[in-house]
């Protein structure tokens, strides 16, 4: 059996208690949808011994920016894989940069569209920081 160190008591007001993580996410999502600042809100799980902080509201711009970052990395990877078949050094650089640019644009569009189609509701649990 794993032993955990004693936790430090934190002076935080308890706003609500929910039996599932989904219920807690909905409780945080409602004020977030109403433009209430939720950056200092925490979701604390007692059985798992971890706390999740809410990083803030995910806007369309943030979703597009996150998608652009992910798409840029993916595009760079595709450019690197295609550069194996390139004839010269100039072609390698061109393939890598164009893969990066096309990936960033496509990722931004998909991130924006995915967030817009979800209606601004989170589809995954919040980031959990122990």
Backbone as CSV, one residue per row, in Angstrom:
resi,resn,N_x,N_y,N_z,CA_x,CA_y,CA_z,C_x,C_y,C_z
1,UNK,0.847,-1.170,0.000,0.000,0.000,0.000,0.891,1.231,0.000
2,UNK,0.567,2.221,-0.798,1.361,3.435,-0.910,1.006,4.408,0.200
3,UNK,2.023,4.945,0.835,1.818,5.950,1.878,1.979,7.332,1.271
4,UNK,1.070,8.218,1.568,1.130,9.588,1.082,1.510,10.506,2.237
5,UNK,2.305,11.544,1.940,2.646,12.484,3.004,1.403,13.253,3.430
6,UNK,1.377,13.719,4.682,0.203,14.485,5.117,0.071,15.756,4.296
7,UNK,-1.162,16.090,3.965,-1.400,17.280,3.157,-1.476,18.505,4.053
8,UNK,-1.094,19.623,3.478,-1.143,20.888,4.201,-2.555,21.439,4.078
9,UNK,-3.099,21.898,5.177,-4.443,22.467,5.151,-4.407,23.798,4.415
10,UNK,-5.271,23.961,3.467,-5.342,25.184,2.677,-6.638,25.891,3.008
11,UNK,-6.545,27.188,3.215,-7.716,27.980,3.571,-8.442,28.397,2.298
12,UNK,-9.340,27.527,1.829,-10.137,27.811,0.635,-11.595,27.563,0.972
13,UNK,-12.455,28.463,0.557,-13.881,28.209,0.804,-14.396,27.106,-0.120
14,UNK,-15.208,26.225,0.411,-15.815,25.163,-0.386,-17.142,25.684,-0.911
15,UNK,-17.256,25.724,-2.226,-18.468,26.243,-2.855,-19.472,25.133,-3.102
16,UNK,-18.981,23.949,-3.447,-19.882,22.844,-3.711,-19.141,21.525,-3.652
17,UNK,-19.887,20.452,-3.511,-19.319,19.115,-3.482,-20.074,18.270,-4.494
18,UNK,-19.344,17.552,-5.345,-19.964,16.789,-6.417,-19.412,15.374,-6.405
19,UNK,-20.248,14.383,-6.657,-19.783,12.994,-6.605,-18.911,12.593,-7.795
20,UNK,-18.997,13.331,-8.908,-18.213,12.988,-10.094,-17.436,14.200,-10.578
21,UNK,-16.383,13.930,-11.338,-15.580,14.997,-11.924,-16.398,15.781,-12.955
22,UNK,-17.282,15.100,-13.670,-18.123,15.762,-14.669,-19.023,16.802,-14.023
23,UNK,-19.584,16.489,-12.874,-20.423,17.451,-12.162,-19.636,18.667,-11.730
24,UNK,-18.407,18.456,-11.266,-17.561,19.577,-10.869,-17.187,20.435,-12.077
25,UNK,-16.930,19.808,-13.225,-16.609,20.562,-14.443,-17.793,21.413,-14.879
26,UNK,-18.991,20.861,-14.786,-20.181,21.634,-15.155,-20.363,22.824,-14.219
27,UNK,-20.066,22.613,-12.938,-20.213,23.694,-11.965,-19.242,24.824,-12.241
28,UNK,-18.053,24.517,-12.719,-17.079,25.552,-13.068,-17.395,26.129,-14.443
29,UNK,-17.923,25.301,-15.338,-18.212,25.755,-16.698,-19.315,26.789,-16.764
30,UNK,-20.306,26.696,-15.879,-21.426,27.648,-15.915,-20.967,29.073,-15.659
31,UNK,-20.220,29.374,-14.568,-19.772,30.763,-14.398,-18.756,31.174,-15.460
32,UNK,-17.979,30.216,-15.961,-17.016,30.540,-17.011,-17.732,30.970,-18.280
33,UNK,-18.830,30.297,-18.616,-19.616,30.681,-19.794,-20.253,32.052,-19.628
34,UNK,-20.453,32.475,-18.387,-21.035,33.784,-18.105,-19.962,34.861,-17.926
35,UNK,-18.738,34.554,-18.412,-17.606,35.498,-18.370,-17.104,35.778,-16.956
36,UNK,-17.389,34.922,-15.990,-16.864,35.081,-14.637,-15.422,34.590,-14.626
37,UNK,-14.480,35.329,-14.014,-13.081,34.884,-14.013,-12.898,33.653,-13.123
38,UNK,-12.516,32.540,-13.725,-12.373,31.292,-12.983,-10.905,30.871,-12.859
39,UNK,-9.991,31.802,-13.072,-8.567,31.467,-13.058,-8.075,31.007,-11.695
40,UNK,-8.727,31.419,-10.614,-8.274,31.059,-9.273,-9.160,29.985,-8.634
41,UNK,-9.909,29.273,-9.461,-10.784,28.214,-8.994,-10.010,26.899,-8.993
42,UNK,-10.281,26.052,-8.045,-9.623,24.741,-7.984,-10.681,23.654,-7.843
43,UNK,-10.447,22.541,-8.519,-11.271,21.350,-8.361,-10.409,20.359,-7.595
44,UNK,-10.870,19.956,-6.436,-10.063,19.106,-5.566,-10.734,17.749,-5.441
45,UNK,-10.020,16.705,-5.835,-10.515,15.340,-5.710,-9.983,14.703,-4.440
46,UNK,-10.858,14.177,-3.622,-10.409,13.634,-2.341,-9.887,12.203,-2.468
47,UNK,-10.521,11.374,-3.265,-10.065,9.995,-3.385,-8.767,9.882,-4.169
48,UNK,-8.550,10.770,-5.103,-7.357,10.705,-5.933,-6.189,11.499,-5.353
49,UNK,-6.457,12.308,-4.347,-5.439,13.127,-3.694,-4.717,14.039,-4.671
50,UNK,-5.487,14.744,-5.454,-4.910,15.724,-6.348,-5.887,16.872,-6.533
51,UNK,-5.342,17.995,-6.934,-6.160,19.178,-7.148,-5.955,19.674,-8.561
52,UNK,-7.020,20.083,-9.200,-6.931,20.633,-10.542,-7.252,22.114,-10.514
53,UNK,-6.367,22.915,-11.038,-6.633,24.349,-11.114,-7.227,24.661,-12.476
54,UNK,-8.063,25.647,-12.520,-8.706,26.051,-13.764,-7.865,27.162,-14.372
55,UNK,-7.235,26.929,-15.534,-6.330,27.920,-16.098,-7.030,29.156,-16.655
56,UNK,-8.311,29.113,-16.856,-9.046,30.258,-17.396,-9.996,29.800,-18.482
57,UNK,-10.721,30.740,-19.010,-11.710,30.439,-20.034,-11.012,30.218,-21.370
58,UNK,-11.395,29.154,-22.067,-10.867,28.881,-23.391,-11.712,29.644,-24.406
59,UNK,-11.117,30.651,-25.010,-11.809,31.450,-26.009,-11.511,30.898,-27.397
60,UNK,-12.199,31.436,-28.398,-11.943,31.014,-29.770,-10.512,31.328,-30.177
61,UNK,-9.998,32.466,-29.732,-8.621,32.844,-30.058,-7.610,31.900,-29.438
62,UNK,-7.835,31.537,-28.167,-6.923,30.595,-27.507,-6.981,29.221,-28.160
63,UNK,-8.178,28.804,-28.556,-8.322,27.506,-29.215,-7.598,27.518,-30.559
64,UNK,-7.722,28.607,-31.307,-7.030,28.716,-32.594,-5.518,28.751,-32.398
65,UNK,-5.045,29.452,-31.375,-3.613,29.530,-31.103,-3.053,28.167,-30.694
66,UNK,-3.767,27.452,-29.848,-3.327,26.112,-29.454,-3.317,25.175,-30.661
67,UNK,-4.329,25.280,-31.510,-4.372,24.463,-32.725,-3.247,24.805,-33.675
68,UNK,-2.904,26.092,-33.763,-1.800,26.512,-34.628,-0.473,25.940,-34.129
69,UNK,-0.272,25.937,-32.829,0.959,25.377,-32.282,1.082,23.884,-32.551
70,UNK,-0.007,23.159,-32.314,0.000,21.724,-32.568,0.177,21.433,-34.051
71,UNK,-0.530,22.192,-34.888,-0.424,21.996,-36.334,0.959,22.335,-36.863
72,UNK,1.607,23.345,-36.281,2.954,23.718,-36.715,3.938,22.585,-36.441
73,UNK,3.840,21.971,-35.257,4.728,20.847,-34.949,4.472,19.685,-35.897
74,UNK,3.207,19.388,-36.157,2.869,18.284,-37.049,3.343,18.584,-38.473
75,UNK,3.141,19.818,-38.924,3.591,20.212,-40.260,5.106,20.144,-40.391
76,UNK,5.820,20.542,-39.335,7.278,20.456,-39.350,7.725,18.998,-39.454
77,UNK,7.050,18.113,-38.739,7.374,16.691,-38.818,7.154,16.154,-40.233
78,UNK,6.044,16.513,-40.843,5.767,16.074,-42.217,6.814,16.644,-43.166
79,UNK,7.188,17.926,-42.972,8.230,18.529,-43.805,9.560,17.814,-43.661
80,UNK,9.895,17.426,-42.428,11.143,16.683,-42.215,11.100,15.314,-42.892
81,UNK,9.962,14.643,-42.797,9.844,13.334,-43.451,9.917,13.459,-44.973
82,UNK,9.312,14.480,-45.531,9.365,14.676,-46.983,10.735,15.143,-47.447
83,UNK,11.503,15.780,-46.559,12.821,16.286,-46.955,13.815,15.153,-47.210
84,UNK,13.488,13.946,-46.776,14.347,12.800,-47.074,14.452,12.601,-48.580
85,UNK,13.384,12.940,-49.293,13.354,12.753,-50.741,13.736,14.010,-51.513
86,UNK,14.180,15.066,-50.820,14.524,16.324,-51.482,15.871,16.206,-52.183
87,UNK,16.022,16.963,-53.276,17.249,16.887,-54.075,18.371,17.740,-53.495
88,UNK,18.062,18.939,-53.006,19.120,19.833,-52.535,18.811,20.416,-51.168
89,UNK,19.781,21.151,-50.607,19.611,21.750,-49.290,18.506,22.811,-49.288
90,UNK,18.390,23.561,-50.391,17.359,24.594,-50.484,15.966,23.966,-50.426
91,UNK,15.807,22.814,-51.065,14.507,22.125,-51.066,14.137,21.629,-49.669
92,UNK,15.132,21.201,-48.895,14.868,20.718,-47.536,14.293,21.840,-46.685
93,UNK,14.938,23.005,-46.739,14.477,24.153,-45.958,13.088,24.590,-46.411
94,UNK,12.862,24.600,-47.704,11.557,24.983,-48.244,10.462,24.014,-47.788
95,UNK,10.750,22.727,-47.807,9.765,21.735,-47.363,9.457,21.881,-45.878
96,UNK,10.485,22.105,-45.075,10.272,22.245,-43.635,9.463,23.497,-43.319
97,UNK,9.811,24.626,-43.938,9.095,25.878,-43.662,7.664,25.854,-44.187
98,UNK,7.475,25.274,-45.372,6.105,25.211,-45.900,5.255,24.239,-45.078
99,UNK,5.828,23.131,-44.634,5.101,22.210,-43.757,4.714,22.886,-42.455
100,UNK,5.634,23.670,-41.900,5.367,24.405,-40.665,4.229,25.409,-40.874
101,UNK,4.299,26.172,-41.960,3.281,27.201,-42.224,1.915,26.578,-42.505
102,UNK,1.876,25.585,-43.399,0.594,24.951,-43.717,0.006,24.248,-42.494
103,UNK,0.852,23.611,-41.694,0.376,22.946,-40.491,-0.202,23.927,-39.489
104,UNK,0.466,25.091,-39.327,-0.026,26.096,-38.383,-1.379,26.648,-38.827
105,UNK,-1.510,26.924,-40.114,-2.775,27.467,-40.625,-3.895,26.437,-40.484
106,UNK,-3.629,25.206,-40.894,-4.652,24.170,-40.799,-5.005,23.878,-39.334
107,UNK,-4.000,23.849,-38.466,-4.258,23.622,-37.044,-5.091,24.728,-36.429
108,UNK,-4.801,25.991,-36.805,-5.580,27.113,-36.282,-7.038,27.028,-36.733
109,UNK,-7.241,26.692,-37.990,-8.614,26.567,-38.507,-9.356,25.437,-37.798
110,UNK,-8.688,24.298,-37.630,-9.346,23.167,-36.966,-9.581,23.440,-35.482
111,UNK,-8.636,24.114,-34.807,-8.836,24.466,-33.401,-9.994,25.425,-33.218
112,UNK,-10.071,26.435,-34.097,-11.159,27.404,-34.062,-12.494,26.710,-34.317
113,UNK,-12.536,25.881,-35.371,-13.790,25.215,-35.740,-14.226,24.222,-34.666
114,UNK,-13.285,23.480,-34.112,-13.635,22.510,-33.078,-14.212,23.174,-31.844
115,UNK,-13.621,24.296,-31.431,-14.142,24.997,-30.261,-15.493,25.645,-30.563
116,UNK,-15.615,26.197,-31.761,-16.883,26.832,-32.138,-18.009,25.799,-32.223
117,UNK,-17.723,24.634,-32.772,-18.751,23.602,-32.907,-19.139,22.979,-31.570
118,UNK,-18.220,23.003,-30.598,-18.557,22.453,-29.281,-19.379,23.441,-28.468
119,UNK,-19.566,24.639,-28.960,-20.343,25.644,-28.240,-19.580,26.229,-27.062
120,UNK,-18.270,26.053,-27.048,-17.455,26.595,-25.964,-17.408,25.717,-24.736
121,UNK,-17.953,24.516,-24.825,-17.947,23.604,-23.674,-16.719,22.723,-23.745
122,UNK,-16.131,22.467,-22.592,-14.943,21.614,-22.536,-15.334,20.184,-22.857
123,UNK,-14.479,19.521,-23.636,-14.732,18.127,-23.971,-13.785,17.200,-23.233
124,UNK,-12.843,17.756,-22.487,-11.916,16.938,-21.725,-11.782,17.505,-20.330
125,UNK,-11.276,16.717,-19.387,-11.124,17.213,-18.035,-10.094,18.328,-17.949
126,UNK,-10.170,19.166,-16.934,-9.200,20.247,-16.811,-7.809,19.709,-16.497
127,UNK,-6.809,20.525,-16.774,-5.438,20.135,-16.464,-5.296,19.975,-14.956
128,UNK,-4.716,18.879,-14.537,-4.588,18.604,-13.115,-3.135,18.765,-12.718
129,UNK,-2.913,19.598,-11.731,-1.563,19.812,-11.203,-1.530,19.328,-9.767
130,UNK,-0.659,18.354,-9.478,-0.617,17.841,-8.101,-0.067,18.866,-7.133
